[in-house]
Amino acid sequence: MAILHRMALSSHYLFTSSLRLSPNPTPISHSSSLFLSPSKTPFSLSKTALEKEIRVFGFFKRSKNGFSTTSSAVATESTETASVAGDNAQEEVLVEKIVLPTNESSEKLLRIRHTCAHVMAMAVQKIFPDAKVTIGPWIENGFYYDFDMEPLTDKDLKRIKKEMDRIIGRNLPLIREEVSRDEAQKRIMAVNEPYKMEILESIKEDPITIYHIGNDWWDLCAGPHVESTGTIDRKAVELESVAGAYWRGDTNKPMLQRIYGTAWENEKQLEAYVHFKEEAKRRDHRRLGQDLDLFSIQDEAGGGLVFWHPKGAIVRHIIEDTWKKIHMDHGYDLLYTPHVARADLWKISGHLDFYKENMYDQMKIEEELYQLRPMNCPYHILVYKRKLHSYRDFPIRVAELGTVYRYELSGSLHGLFRVRGFTQDDAHIFCLEDQIKDEIRGVLDLTEKILLQFGFSKYEVNLSTRPEKAVGGDDIWEKATSALKDALDDKGWNYQVDDGGGAFYGPKIDLKIEDALGRKWQCSTIQVDFNLPQRFDITYVDSNSEKQRPIMIHRAVLGSLERFFGVLIEHYAGDFPLWLCPIQARVLPVTDTQLDYCKEVTSKLKASGIRVEVCSGERLPKLIRNAEKQKIPLMAVVGPKEVETQTVTVRSRFGGELGTITIDNFIGICKKAVENRTSV
């Protein structure tokens, strides 16, 4: 049983990375632990297995005497010692762990980051007096500030950082001042800052607050800040990059220079963050997707459209098969529905009114307008409406891996994380009011079961309640919200309540999975919908032979196959567990004279359901290196002795040398590991 819990902000395990991207719009409405596999135990591994874990995190250095550590981005509350079983003796590996605070858990950190934005702006205007300032907020892992100025270079960033260090070293006080609106206008005009004038006009409250850095620089600001610049550890601040950004996000307005920086409470935290970024870069699914030949996005076809290569397609096939089997076991009926529909369908659903900017243009077919689907919901409702339903039919559960198409700006596209065509693991439940709790509980159980299959056991759960503007009466909202709470309590999951954060059509539960780096990804969602049943006028006949409106529940577990695959790649750093790996074994001949026997071995393995290939044409050391680079879990080496004895010599990425064994034994080992979701 997985241990599920909401990650408390004050002890955030790792931290949420700025590299995490927002998903494509969540399906549905119209609007460390060192875990390579669930069965692995962190601190009683063989030396080879620990080396594997070390490669995954990438925060360890190998010394002549064994392993040494650098600061790790793992954030727990203690230092732990890992026992490493060597050939002749036990070695101890000290794993240093640093808690990385968040803006929510540390007001000091938030003040540091906000002040760093001001210090950076002051430094920029000192070096580039003609630069005009706009806004400079703190963000998830640091801060940024936008400037109207000539494009900046990396060399410019170094100059700006040096000037920031000088300002910090002067220990200048941060002074808060309240002024009238007229006085603020005079001061802004005096320094010729047009963007600040526009910001002032958007501020509705009086008086206006200004923060000064000593007597040298000031900015419109509500705070908070540190007491003086000397409070900041200059060695814990780094300027990361510069990018273009339109003023107010409007492409018709000026292009600004946005400088991103990161800031922490001390140098060790910055070092841990830098290690984290390096590890995240190593795991980047776009690079690994190319290196491992998993997928591509072809310019000739257009941006945001994913091509699944044979190896990636195998992983997708495994994901889909796992998903379908678990759904059928939980009482769902599978559906397949069209990719297009008459435009009128999207008028009924409300998408053309509320979601049009994310939909592709309509197409005319035989004088009728058709639309690529952005959602699957209306299709499932049409399947429901095909016949009259009785209260005895409920609950009705339908599920589909349905591909949808949504228009995204080209600048927002990002690998598999934000695309224009993707497959949602959509499902809808039609039920009675008194069935909501049990159905939600069933979805929670199913969600846990599926996510555990893929190695995700740490989640953050949020319950969002009725917003100010909503459809549906108070009574049904209260019943639905209580049912969601009761299901979560019954499940024993901790959760946060986001008061007023629900959709206008119903309350919802959102679940974020935590990956091997501690990043959180929005995947699973459960939403009660009072809107679509009304729009499509779906009904059932109750025990009194009267027509009533059923409850409709939208839900997805993975979110989208594309995005989930990207998360999987980064979670495992492309080093998939054996059961999920596209190629589970490679057969490698010492020389080409063993090639015929290698083909026999391969045929037997394939006949037993093992995904295997033969590679030859190079010297054995290179064949082994190539298999390592391609992250092949098992290598079966064949030389003259193996041909003579009808055996193979097996080498595992996880377990090292496994010795010379018969083909039948090798097949048995592979099957057992796949069945148990373990490594060999």
Summary of the structure (lengths in Angstrom):
residues: 680
radius of gyration: 28.7
end to end distance: 22.7
largest distance: 94.8
contacts: 2220
relative contact order: 0.12
helix: 37%
strand: 27%
